[in-house]
Amino acid sequence: MFGATRRWFRRNRTPIAIGLGVVGAGYVVTQYVLSKINDARERMSSERIAKENLRRRFEQNQEDCTFTVLALLPTATTNILEAMNTEKITYEIQQMKGSAATRAARSVGSLSPPSVSEVTNATDDDGRSMISLQSESGVHASQMVSDASSHAPKEAGEQPASKVRKSKRQLWDELTISAITRAYTLIYTLGLLTMLTRIQLNLLGRRSYLSSVVSLATGSAQATISLEDKDNDNLEGAYGTDFDVNRKYLTFSWWLLNRGWVDLMQRVEAAVREVFGSLSPRETLTLSSFSSLTDQVRKRVEARMPDGTSSTSWLPFLLPPRDMEDMVLRESGILEDDAHAQTAPTSAPPSPASSASLRRLLDETADLIESPSFSHVLTQLLDAGFSLLLNNKLAQAVFDVAPGMQAAGGPGGTGQPLSSASSASQQTNRAVLLPKILSVLTRQAHAIGNGMPNEYLQEMEAVRDLEGFAAVVYSSNWETEIAASQDAAAAAAPASQVSSSPPVAAGEESVVVVDQTGLFESAWEKASA
């Protein structure tokens, strides 16, 4: 029996060997395929967590931008409201009207009847317009008195001998220019501040994300990327690893809030004088005519091209010249803080603007500001702001246009009538006196700069291309930033900590694989579409 079995195996040894080889190879191949499938599954899971992490970080950045704009805007608003004190001009006109009324009353009480000119001056259309302006702007006489008295010392210092008395027409012209310029300057300032803040915080957010990735690649102690922001307790961890550079970089918003708005206001005022300077207080305007005049102002301020794009260089309003960068840091108090932090300085500290990291951030910010995408998105933000002012606030408060009867606004922010053509045409063609329009602009200036919630900021942030632009900023120049971060991390990390395969953390933390083409590289195209 055993001999027969041996003979059978001897005769069939070749097929048996082949069969065993096939089975063994199949087992090996199966294990290999299973291992590859497991690796692919783990890699897909890591990439999914990485994308979710990046998305959540990006969304948190945009929320931070909103709060930052709301925190910084009151500084510029205070400066603009003090520079263009429309309420003070209103009070001066009111005083002049009060004097005319007093003279008319005295004439009535005297033996002789009042002159025609005195009665006319006391009850003319300008007087009625002035009453309307005061009541509808929400500014009372007591507020104007206190405001005027607060500026009295300065005026007394400038003109100690006598004060030049302006005519009624001069005051009305000043009021027209001041009310329009102030409201429009605040819209431009809000749009520029929104764009600058998006650039700054998204550049720092990108640095933070890539620093975390590089720390994983170098096997440093903090070799995980947390998906939680931990309530922003660690500002250094939330926006990069160099707190001093980040603080100095964010300080450059000081330029727009304290210097840039001056040049911007002068540019807007020149355009307003050219367009609105010839109007009298008895002038009547329709919504469409006032919107057309506003569009002319915008074309001059933004140097609008035939295709609707802006050719204005916004960089001088947002960032200082290179030779004034140190001045910005001194004026903002950053250098004083650094001087107090140095307990025993042995030599003169290097120029704060000479830091390579800070220089790279400022140069990239300037490049983004001068890009066509910046002008494109800023134009849309301004369209949204002017559309809200004209087609919503002015249309409803001045021209009695019902909500929904006006358009959302075109590229110029003027808008056109919508449905119910006959009714809408009657409302939008209704003519009102210029002072009534000025009263709403005076009130809306405070809403633009100090509104809580700020409807104008909400309208601008609803522009879809703004998020697309932020995504492009967040995902741009990753290769350069990775190289710089790798050099810094490699220099800081001990050689024993460097490993070619960083560990994978369990739970909500994992190694993040950076797609060098950018996870948000198509965001701009999607937003534009």
C-alpha positions in Angstrom: 0.0 0.0 0.0 2.8 2.4 0.9 4.7 1.3 -2.1 1.7 2.0 -4.4 1.4 5.5 -2.9 5.1 6.2 -3.4 4.8 5.0 -7.0 1.8 7.3 -7.5 3.5 10.3 -6.1 6.6 9.5 -8.2 4.5 9.3 -11.4 2.6 12.6 -10.6 5.3 14.6 -8.9 5.5 17.2 -11.7 1.7 18.1 -11.7 1.7 18.1 -7.9 4.7 20.5 -7.8 3.1 22.8 -10.3 -0.2 22.8 -8.3 1.6 23.6 -5.1 3.5 26.4 -6.8 0.3 27.9 -8.2 -1.4 27.7 -4.8 1.6 29.3 -3.1 1.9 32.1 -5.7 -1.8 32.7 -5.4 -1.6 33.1 -1.7 1.3 35.5 -2.0 -0.4 37.5 -4.6 -3.6 37.6 -2.6 -1.8 38.9 0.5 0.0 41.5 -1.6 -3.2 42.7 -3.1 -4.9 42.8 0.3 -2.0 44.8 1.7 -2.2 47.3 -1.2 -6.0 47.6 -0.7 -5.4 48.3 3.0 -2.8 50.9 2.2 -5.0 52.6 -0.3 -7.9 52.6 2.2 -5.6 54.1 4.9 -4.3 56.7 2.4 -7.8 57.7 1.3 -8.8 58.0 4.9 -5.8 60.2 5.7 -6.5 62.4 2.7 -10.2 62.7 3.6 -9.2 63.8 7.1 -6.6 66.1 5.7 -9.1 67.8 3.3 -11.6 68.1 6.1 -8.9 69.6 8.3 -8.0 72.1 5.6 -11.6 73.0 5.0 -12.3 73.6 8.6 -9.1 75.7 9.0 -10.1 77.7 6.0 -13.6 78.4 7.2 -12.3 79.4 10.6 -10.0 81.8 8.9 -12.9 83.5 7.1 -14.8 83.9 10.4 -11.7 85.4 11.9 -11.6 87.9 9.0 -15.1 89.0 9.8 -14.4 89.7 13.4 -11.1 91.4 12.6 -12.8 93.8 10.2 -15.5 94.6 12.8 -12.7 95.3 15.4 -10.6 97.5 13.1 -13.4 99.5 11.2 -14.3 101.8 14.1 -10.8 103.3 14.0 -11.1 104.4 10.4 -14.7 105.4 11.0 -13.8 107.8 13.8 -11.1 109.4 11.8 -13.4 109.9 8.8 -16.4 111.2 10.8 -14.1 113.7 12.6 -12.6 114.9 9.3 -15.9 115.3 7.6 -18.3 116.6 10.3 -21.5 116.8 8.3 -23.6 117.3 11.5 -21.6 120.5 12.3 -22.4 122.0 8.9 -26.0 121.0 9.4 -26.1 122.9 12.7 -24.5 126.0 11.1 -27.2 126.1 8.5 -29.9 125.6 11.1 -28.4 128.5 13.1 -28.6 130.7 10.0 -32.2 129.7 9.4 -33.0 130.4 13.1 -31.5 133.9 12.8 -33.6 134.6 9.7 -36.7 133.5 11.5 -35.8 135.7 14.5 -35.4 138.7 12.3 -38.8 138.0 10.7 -40.4 137.7 14.1 -39.0 141.0 15.3 -40.2 142.7 12.2 -43.7 141.4 12.9 -43.6 142.8 16.4 -42.4 146.2 15.3 -44.4 149.1 13.9 -43.3 148.5 10.4 -44.3 145.3 8.6 -41.6 142.7 7.8 -39.8 143.0 4.6 -40.5 140.4 1.9 -36.9 139.3 1.8 -36.9 138.5 5.6 -40.1 136.5 5.4 -38.9 134.7 2.4 -35.5 133.8 4.0 -37.3 132.5 7.0 -39.8 130.3 5.2 -38.2 129.4 1.8 -37.7 125.9 0.5 -34.2 125.8 1.9 -35.6 126.3 5.4 -38.2 123.5 5.0 -35.4 121.3 3.5 -33.2 122.1 6.5 -36.0 121.0 8.9 -36.4 117.8 6.9 -32.6 117.2 6.9 -32.4 117.6 10.7 -35.3 115.4 11.6 -34.7 112.6 9.1 -30.9 112.3 9.8 -31.7 111.6 13.4 -29.4 114.4 14.6 -30.9 116.8 17.2 -29.9 120.4 17.8 -28.5 119.6 21.2 -26.2 117.0 19.7 -25.0 119.6 17.1 -24.4 122.2 19.8 -22.3 119.8 21.8 -20.4 118.6 18.7 -19.8 122.2 17.6 -18.6 123.2 21.1 -16.1 120.3 21.1 -14.5 121.7 18.0 -14.5 125.3 19.2 -11.0 125.3 20.8 -9.4 124.1 17.6 -11.2 126.7 15.5 -10.5 129.4 17.9 -6.8 128.5 17.8 -6.8 128.5 14.0 -8.6 131.8 13.7 -8.2 133.7 17.0 -9.2 137.1 15.6 -12.4 136.5 13.7 -14.3 133.7 12.0 -15.2 134.0 8.3 -18.9 133.9 8.0 -20.0 131.7 5.1 -23.0 132.3 3.0 -26.0 130.0 3.0 -25.1 128.7 -0.5 -21.5 127.9 0.6 -22.7 126.0 3.6 -25.2 124.0 1.4 -22.4 123.2 -1.1 -20.2 122.0 1.8 -23.0 119.9 3.2 -23.6 118.3 -0.2 -19.9 117.4 -0.7 -19.4 116.4 2.9 -22.4 114.1 3.2 -21.8 112.3 -0.1 -18.0 112.1 0.3 -18.2 110.7 3.8 -20.7 107.9 3.0 -18.8 106.9 -0.2 -15.4 107.0 1.5 -16.6 104.7 4.2 -17.9 102.2 1.6 -14.5 102.3 -0.1 -12.7 101.9 3.2 -14.8 99.0 4.3 -14.2 97.2 0.9 -10.4 97.8 1.1 -10.2 96.7 4.7 -12.2 93.5 4.0 -9.8 92.6 1.1 -6.7 93.4 3.1 -7.8 91.4 6.1 -8.6 88.4 3.9 -5.2 88.5 2.4 -3.4 88.9 5.7 -5.2 86.2 7.7 -5.3 83.7 4.9 -1.5 84.1 4.3 -0.9 83.5 8.0 -3.4 80.6 8.0 -1.5 79.0 5.1 1.8 79.4 7.0 0.2 77.7 10.0 -1.1 74.8 8.0 2.1 74.2 6.2 4.2 74.5 9.4 2.1 71.7 10.8 2.7 69.6 7.7 6.5 70.2 7.8 6.6 69.4 11.5 5.1 66.0 10.6 7.6 65.5 7.9 10.5 66.2 10.1 9.2 64.1 13.0 9.1 66.8 15.6 7.5 66.4 18.9 4.2 68.0 17.8 3.8 65.6 15.0 0.0 65.8 14.7 -2.4 68.3 13.1 -5.4 68.9 15.3 -8.7 69.4 13.7 -9.9 71.7 16.5 -8.9 75.3 16.9 -9.1 75.1 20.7 -11.0 78.4 20.8 -8.0 80.4 19.5 -6.3 80.2 22.9 -3.0 79.8 21.2 -2.6 82.7 18.7 0.9 81.5 17.8 -0.4 78.1 16.9 -3.4 79.4 15.1 -1.5 81.7 12.7 2.0 80.4 12.2 4.9 79.7 14.4 6.6 83.1 14.5 4.5 85.3 16.8 6.7 88.4 16.5 6.6 88.3 12.6 2.8 87.7 12.6 2.2 90.6 15.0 4.3 93.0 13.0 2.7 91.9 9.7 -0.9 92.4 11.0 0.1 95.8 12.3 0.4 97.1 8.8 -3.4 97.5 8.6 -2.5 100.7 10.6 -1.6 102.4 7.4 -5.1 102.2 5.9 -6.8 103.0 9.2 -4.7 106.1 9.9 -3.1 107.3 6.7 -4.5 105.5 3.6 -8.0 106.7 4.2 -6.9 110.3 3.9 -5.7 109.9 0.3 -8.7 107.8 -0.4 -11.0 110.5 0.9 -9.3 113.2 -1.1 -9.7 111.1 -4.2 -13.4 110.6 -3.5 -14.0 114.2 -2.6 -12.4 115.4 -5.9 -14.7 113.1 -7.9 -17.8 114.2 -5.8 -17.0 117.9 -6.3 -16.7 117.4 -10.0 -20.0 115.5 -10.3 -22.2 117.0 -7.6 -20.6 120.4 -7.2 -23.0 122.2 -9.5 -26.2 121.0 -7.7 -28.2 123.5 -5.6 -30.3 122.7 -2.5 -33.5 123.2 -4.5 -32.4 120.5 -7.0 -34.7 117.6 -7.4 -33.3 114.2 -8.3 -34.8 110.8 -9.1 -33.4 107.6 -8.0 -32.1 106.8 -11.4 -30.5 110.2 -11.9 -28.8 110.1 -8.5 -27.6 106.5 -9.2 -26.2 107.7 -12.5 -24.3 110.5 -10.8 -22.9 108.0 -8.3 -21.8 105.8 -11.1 -19.9 108.8 -12.6 -18.2 109.3 -9.2 -17.1 105.7 -9.1 -15.8 105.8 -12.6 -13.5 108.7 -11.6 -12.4 107.2 -8.3 -11.8 103.7 -9.7 -10.5 104.8 -13.1 -13.0 102.4 -14.6 -12.0 100.9 -18.0 -14.5 100.3 -20.8 -14.8 96.7 -19.9 -15.8 97.6 -16.3 -12.4 96.7 -14.6 -10.6 99.2 -12.4 -7.2 100.5 -13.3 -6.6 102.3 -10.0 -3.6 101.2 -8.0 -5.0 100.4 -4.6 -1.6 99.6 -3.1 -0.7 103.1 -1.8 -4.0 103.1 0.2 -3.3 99.7 1.8 0.5 99.5 2.4 3.1 102.1 3.1 6.2 102.7 0.9 9.1 100.6 1.9 11.0 103.5 3.4 8.0 104.1 5.8 7.5 100.6 7.0 9.5 101.2 10.2 7.5 104.3 10.8 4.3 102.3 10.8 5.7 99.9 13.3 6.9 102.8 15.5 3.5 104.6 15.3 1.6 101.4 16.1 3.7 100.9 19.2 5.3 97.6 18.1 8.9 98.9 18.4 8.2 100.2 21.9 7.0 96.8 23.0 10.1 95.2 21.5 12.4 97.7 23.3 10.8 97.0 26.6 11.1 93.3 26.0 14.9 93.6 25.6 16.2 93.6 29.1 19.9 94.1 28.3 20.5 95.0 24.7 24.1 94.8 23.7 23.8 96.3 20.3 21.4 98.1 18.1 18.5 95.8 17.1 18.1 95.0 13.4 15.5 96.9 11.4 12.2 95.2 12.1 11.2 95.4 8.4 14.4 93.6 7.4 13.2 90.2 8.7 13.1 87.7 5.8 9.8 86.3 6.8 8.2 89.7 7.2 9.6 90.9 4.0 8.3 87.8 2.1 4.8 88.4 3.6 4.7 92.1 2.7 6.0 91.4 -0.9 3.4 88.7 -1.4 0.7 91.0 -0.1 1.7 93.7 -2.4 1.7 91.3 -5.4 -1.8 90.1 -4.5 -3.1 93.7 -4.1 -1.8 94.6 -7.6 -3.2 91.5 -9.2 -6.2 91.7 -11.5 -8.1 89.3 -9.3 -7.9 91.8 -6.4 -9.4 94.6 -8.5 -12.1 92.3 -9.9 -13.3 91.2 -6.4 -13.0 94.7 -4.9 -15.2 96.0 -7.7 -17.8 93.4 -6.8 -17.6 94.3 -3.1 -18.1 98.0 -4.0 -21.0 97.1 -6.2 -22.6 95.3 -3.3 -22.1 98.2 -0.9 -23.3 100.9 -3.3 -26.3 98.7 -4.3 -27.4 98.4 -0.7 -27.0 102.1 -0.1 -28.8 103.2 -3.3 -31.2 100.4 -4.2 -32.2 99.6 -0.6 -31.7 102.4 1.9 -32.1 105.4 -0.3 -34.8 103.8 -2.4 -37.0 102.9 0.5 -36.3 105.9 2.8 -36.3 108.7 0.2 -38.1 107.5 -2.9 -40.6 105.2 -1.1 -39.7 102.3 -3.4 -41.2 99.1 -1.9 -38.7 96.3 -1.1 -38.2 94.0 -4.1 -39.1 96.7 -6.6 -35.5 97.7 -7.2 -32.8 95.7 -8.9 -29.9 94.2 -7.1 -27.5 96.5 -8.9 -25.3 96.2 -11.9 -21.6 96.6 -12.3 -21.9 100.3 -11.4 -24.1 99.6 -8.4 -26.9 101.6 -9.8 -29.6 99.0 -10.5 -32.7 99.2 -12.7 -36.5 98.8 -11.9 -37.8 95.2 -11.9 -41.3 93.7 -12.0 -44.5 95.7 -11.9 -43.1 98.0 -14.6 -45.6 100.8 -14.4 -45.6 101.0 -10.5 -41.8 100.7 -10.3 -41.3 103.3 -13.0 -43.5 105.8 -11.1 -41.6 105.1 -7.9 -38.1 105.3 -9.4 -39.0 108.4 -11.4 -40.2 110.2 -8.4 -38.2 113.4 -7.9 -37.2 114.6 -4.4 -35.2 117.5 -3.1 -31.5 117.0 -2.7 -31.5 117.7 1.1 -33.8 114.7 1.7 -31.2 112.5 0.0 -28.4 114.1 2.1 -30.3 113.3 5.3 -30.3 109.6 4.6 -26.6 109.6 3.5 -25.7 111.4 6.8 -27.5 108.7 8.8 -26.1 105.8 6.7 -22.5 107.0 7.1 -22.8 105.9 10.8 -24.4 102.6 9.8 -21.6 101.8 7.4 -18.9 102.5 9.9 -20.5 101.5 13.2 -23.5 99.4 12.4 -24.1 96.3 14.6 -24.8 94.1 12.8 -23.1 95.7 9.9 -25.4 95.2 6.9 -22.8 96.6 4.5 -20.1 94.1 5.6 -22.6 91.3 5.4 -23.6 92.3 1.9 -19.9 92.4 0.8 -19.1 89.1 2.4 -22.0 87.5 0.5 -20.1 88.1 -2.7 -19.1 84.6 -3.9 -15.9 85.6 -5.5 -14.6 86.9 -2.2 -14.4 83.4 -0.8 -12.8 82.2 -4.1 -10.2 84.9 -3.8 -9.5 83.9 -0.2 -9.1 80.3 -1.3 -6.6 81.2 -3.9 -4.6 83.2 -1.4 -4.7 80.3 1.1 -3.5 77.8 -1.5 -1.0 79.9 -3.5 2.8 79.6 -3.3 2.8 76.4 -1.3 6.1 75.1 -2.7 8.0 78.3 -1.7 6.4 78.3 1.8 7.1 74.6 2.3 10.7 75.0 1.4 11.1 77.9 3.8 9.3 76.0 6.6 11.4 72.8 5.9 14.6 74.8 6.3 13.5 76.3 9.6 12.1 73.0 10.9 15.2 71.1 9.9 17.4 73.6 11.6 15.4 73.5 14.8 14.8 69.8 15.1 17.5 67.4 16.5 18.9 65.0 14.0 17.6 62.0 16.1 14.0 63.2 15.6 14.1 63.2 11.8 12.5 60.1 10.3 11.5 59.2 6.8 8.1 57.8 7.8 6.3 59.9 10.4 3.9 58.1 12.7 0.1 58.2 12.1 -1.9 59.4 15.0 -5.2 57.7 15.9 -8.6 59.3 16.2 -9.1 62.8 14.7 -5.5 63.5 14.1 -3.5 62.1 11.2 -0.6 62.7 8.9 -1.7 65.2 6.2 -0.5 64.6 2.7 -0.1 68.0 0.9 -1.3 68.1 -2.7 1.2 70.5 -4.2 -1.3 71.4 -6.9 -3.4 72.9 -4.2 -6.7 71.6 -2.8 -8.3 74.9 -3.6 -6.6 75.6 -6.9 -10.0 75.5 -8.8 -11.8 77.6 -6.2 -11.5 80.8 -8.2 -12.8 79.2 -11.4 -15.7 77.7 -9.5 -16.5 81.0 -7.8 -16.3 82.9 -11.1 -18.6 80.3 -12.8 
